[in-house]
Amino acid sequence: MKPKFFLYFLFALSLFSSCEPDNDNNNNSNSTVDKEASRIRGDIYALMQAAYLWTDKLPSNVDTTADVSPEQFFYSLLYTALDRWSFFVTQDQLKDLENGVFYGHGLMFTYDEYANIRVGYVYKNTQAYQKGIRRGWILKKINDQSVDSYAQLDELIGEGKNIVTNRFLFIDNEGKEQNITLQKESITTNPILADTILQRGSKKVGYLALESFLGNDIEGKLDNIFSKFNANAIDELIIDLRYNTGGSLATANHLANLIAGNKADKALFIKLTFNQYLDPYFADSLKNSYLEAQPNSLTQSLQRVFFITTGQTASASEALIKGLQPYLTTYLIGTRTYGKPVGMMPLEIEKSNYVIVPVMFEWKNYYGESSGYAGIGVNYAEFDDLTHNFGDTSELCLRQTLHFIQNGSFMPRKKSAAEVSFKKPDWRGIRAEIGAY
């Protein structure tokens, strides 16, 4: 959250000071209740009434003296019919998340077209990578138990910073069984999965695979990549967002600036809308973000941009696509995106180590369009080809995109992917934002 925005938010929140629930009917329990926990629950409720996008859907007659943890209390307030994303963390957890740090094995899993669970990517600074695990490996067992679903992954791998050792049985890309033991470790993500320049006929094609909009100095890394694209005078651009679950909308805005800043300088990128009570207190200058030319913005004025997407392309990734559509022709290759037209902001609970991260706004582009809750449809449906690496021109989605760039049409397919879209699970919190175990 930008400091200026936060100051405005605090001012607006003061106008909602009467929002704390009336617990006069619960005096009988006051002698035994933890007053500090009750105060924290009251602060959570007041913040949610002021800031939550679906504030009118909050439960009525909330009892902040009920003996439940602040985390349980927060989750009991959510409008679960639409809200699959609001979450509760500590300040340390939030700091790690913003810096792209998490505790785990550094493995991201996804489904292939036959519903096998495969490795989507492996972070290189991990035991998993050092022991040879690679994209495309099929996961069969964890700790001698068969794995058929994401729910089992959650149960068997677990969360938290416990020093846990897990035994994995994989089938590698040559069809051989691989038994590998991994211990959880602190991992710093690198959202840049691949970047390269490809030649197709007379055209130079810039390719960037980006797995999130989180991480330390991610904008500097993007600047360096686009500096290279400019030095090579690329003619076309492919942004691979197939596993990009989102992150910072400001970083998505920065990438949009690099793509189209010189073409659409000062044009509206994304507009935010808050709940009906909070929205009037914010000027458009605080709710709107604009495209702005950067030193490394593409000097070649592109007319179009290609995106590779799956059901795990979500949130800020979808905002990037829709935010550029008024100014560039966009082509989507892969499968329909996830569908998250809303965003969250962290709100610290005073005099505690707790942070709530509720859904606070909807986003829309210049045309008033978002991804909706059903996601963005594709121009050409193709399977996520887990048997090839990012940037490999034999990988199905990239191959089809390059064929269109060179020939103006897509190749016939052997099997349709139009009805296939394995969405990312509806996780909340750190796992939902990071996307990896």
C-alpha positions, -999 to 999 in steps of 0.1 A, spaced: 0 0 0 14 34 -9 20 57 21 -1 85 7 -30 61 1 -26 47 36 -29 82 52 -61 88 33 -74 54 44 -67 61 81 -86 94 77 -116 76 62 -114 48 88 -118 74 115 -152 82 101 -162 46 107 -152 46 144 -188 38 153 -186 5 134 -173 -16 163 -200 -41 173 -222 -36 203 -215 -63 228 -236 -50 257 -256 -83 256 -225 -103 264 -216 -88 298 -219 -122 315 -188 -134 298 -167 -103 303 -153 -116 336 -136 -145 318 -128 -132 284 -93 -122 274 -98 -85 271 -68 -80 248 -80 -107 224 -114 -91 225 -99 -57 217 -80 -72 187 -112 -89 174 -130 -55 178 -103 -38 157 -105 -65 130 -143 -60 128 -140 -22 126 -114 -25 98 -135 -50 79 -166 -28 81 -146 2 69 -125 -15 42 -139 -48 31 -152 -48 -5 -183 -67 5 -189 -48 38 -226 -51 35 -222 -89 35 -205 -90 68 -224 -110 95 -246 -90 118 -246 -93 156 -209 -101 157 -197 -111 192 -160 -99 197 -160 -114 232 -164 -150 218 -134 -171 228 -119 -177 194 -85 -168 180 -82 -135 161 -74 -156 130 -106 -177 134 -126 -146 140 -113 -129 108 -122 -159 86 -157 -161 102 -164 -127 87 -157 -134 51 -182 -134 23 -173 -169 10 -197 -168 -19 -172 -147 -37 -142 -142 -15 -117 -170 -19 -86 -148 -12 -87 -126 19 -62 -139 45 -46 -134 79 -8 -134 86 18 -121 110 39 -91 102 69 -113 97 50 -135 73 38 -105 53 74 -91 51 86 -125 38 58 -127 12 65 -92 -1 101 -101 -5 93 -134 -22 106 -156 7 88 -187 19 96 -220 36 92 -252 16 108 -273 -11 107 -249 -40 85 -271 -61 54 -259 -81 30 -286 -92 3 -286 -118 -20 -310 -137 -12 -322 -172 -40 -329 -198 -45 -363 -183 -48 -350 -148 -14 -363 -137 3 -341 -111 36 -329 -126 63 -304 -116 56 -271 -133 89 -255 -122 117 -258 -97 134 -229 -81 171 -232 -89 185 -222 -55 170 -253 -38 178 -288 -27 152 -300 -52 170 -285 -82 204 -297 -69 191 -332 -66 179 -332 -103 142 -326 -101 130 -309 -132 99 -295 -149 76 -323 -162 84 -350 -136 53 -369 -126 46 -370 -88 35 -404 -76 40 -406 -39 49 -385 -9 61 -404 22 49 -437 6 14 -423 1 -1 -420 -34 -9 -384 -45 -38 -378 -68 -50 -342 -59 -39 -309 -46 -57 -316 -13 -33 -345 -7 -3 -322 -15 -15 -298 12 -20 -326 37 13 -345 30 37 -316 25 21 -293 50 28 -256 58 48 -237 83 85 -234 92 89 -268 108 120 -286 99 103 -314 79 118 -340 57 96 -355 29 102 -384 7 91 -381 -29 86 -407 -56 87 -392 -91 87 -406 -127 113 -385 -145 111 -373 -181 127 -405 -193 101 -427 -176 124 -438 -147 115 -438 -110 133 -413 -88 132 -415 -50 143 -382 -36 143 -370 0 140 -332 6 141 -311 38 121 -279 39 143 -247 37 140 -210 34 136 -201 -3 139 -168 -20 119 -168 -52 131 -156 -86 100 -148 -106 119 -147 -139 116 -183 -152 131 -175 -185 139 -147 -209 153 -149 -244 152 -136 -279 140 -159 -306 143 -156 -344 113 -163 -366 120 -155 -403 130 -119 -404 115 -111 -370 131 -110 -336 107 -122 -308 112 -112 -272 101 -140 -248 96 -136 -210 82 -162 -186 72 -146 -153 58 -166 -124 47 -138 -101 47 -100 -95 65 -105 -61 101 -105 -50 130 -83 -42 140 -59 -70 117 -75 -95 112 -42 -113 150 -38 -117 151 -73 -132 124 -64 -157 142 -32 -166 173 -52 -175 153 -77 -196 136 -49 -216 169 -31 -220 181 -63 -237 150 -64 -258 156 -28 -269 192 -35 -277 181 -63 -300 152 -42 -315 126 -69 -311 97 -70 -334 72 -91 -314 67 -98 -277 55 -130 -259 48 -128 -221 44 -163 -206 21 -160 -175 10 -196 -174 17 -199 -136 16 -163 -126 -8 -161 -97 -4 -123 -93 12 -102 -66 19 -65 -67 -4 -45 -90 22 -17 -90 47 -42 -105 22 -53 -131 18 -16 -139 56 -13 -143 57 -42 -168 28 -26 -187 49 6 -188 78 -13 -203 56 -29 -229 35 1 -240 48 32 -222 61 49 -253 30 41 -272 3 50 -246 21 74 -223 -3 89 -197 -31 66 -207 -53 49 -180 -40 14 -171 -63 2 -143 -90 19 -121 -98 7 -86 -132 8 -70 -137 4 -32 -168 -3 -13 -197 22 -16 -188 38 17 -150 41 13 -148 49 -24 -161 85 -23 -133 95 1 -106 88 -25 -97 110 -54 -92 95 -89 -55 102 -86 -53 76 -58 -76 50 -75 -63 52 -110 -29 40 -123 -15 51 -157 9 40 -183 41 60 -182 71 58 -205 102 44 -187 139 46 -197 136 9 -207 102 10 -223 102 -7 -257 115 17 -284 99 -4 -311 62 5 -310 44 -28 -309 10 -32 -324 3 -64 -305 15 -86 -277 10 -124 -271 2 -139 -237 5 -176 -227 -20 -184 -200 -36 -212 -180 -61 -215 -152 -33 -204 -128 -29 -170 -145 -46 -148 -120 -51 -114 -104 -23 -89 -114 -16 -111 -144 -51 -107 -156 -50 -69 -149 -18 -67 -170 -36 -83 -200 -69 -63 -196 -50 -31 -189 -31 -33 -221 -60 -43 -243 -73 -8 -251 -39 1 -266 -25 -31 -281 -40 -61 -298 -36 -90 -274 -36 -127 -283 -40 -153 -256 -27 -189 -262 -33 -217 -237 -63 -220 -216 -88 -196 -199 -73 -176 -170 -84 -180 -134 -108 -151 -128 -98 -127 -100 -111 -92 -107 -104 -80 -71 -73 -72 -50 -62 -71 -14 -43 -47 8 -26 -54 41 -40 -37 72 -20 -40 105 -39 -46 137 -28 -19 162 -6 -31 191 -3 -66 178 17 -87 154 -13 -95 132 -21 -83 97 -53 -89 79 -52 -88 41 -89 -84 30 -102 -80 -5 -106 -42 -7 -112 -33 -43 -123 -43 -78 -101 -34 -108 -112 -25 -143 -95 -12 -174 -101 19 -195 -132 2 -211 -146 -7 -177 -137 -44 -182 -120 -69 -159 -113 -106 -160 -146 -113 -142 -149 -143 -120 -148 -167 -150 -115 -155 -163 -103 -143 -197 -109 -166 -227 -81 -175 -251 -77 -169 -289 -63 -204 -293 -67 -232 -268 -36 -253 -263 -23 -276 -236 4 -266 -211 32 -287 -225 50 -299 -194 75 -320 -214 94 -290 -226 111 -261 -207 102 -225 -208 115 -208 -240 118 -242 -258 104 -236 -293 90 -271 -293 68 -264 -263 32 -265 -276 20 -230 -265 52 -213 -276 53 -233 -308 18 -222 -317 25 -186 -309 56 -185 -330 38 -202 -359 12 -174 -358 38 -147 -357 55 -162 -388 24 -173 -407 -6 -154 -395 -24 -186 -385 -23 -213 -359 -15 -250 -367 -42 -276 -366 -42 -296 -333 -45 -333 -327 -66 -328 -295 -86 -298 -284 -77 -280 -252 -107 -258 -254 -126 -275 -225 -95 -281 -204 -86 -256 -177 -72 -269 -145 -75 -238 -123 -52 -232 -94 -67 -243 -62 -86 -218 -41 -58 -215 -15 -56 -185 8 -26 -167 21 11 -174 14 6 -205 -7 -19 -188 -29 4 -159 -35 36 -179 -40 21 -208 -58 49 -233 -48 54 -258 -20 
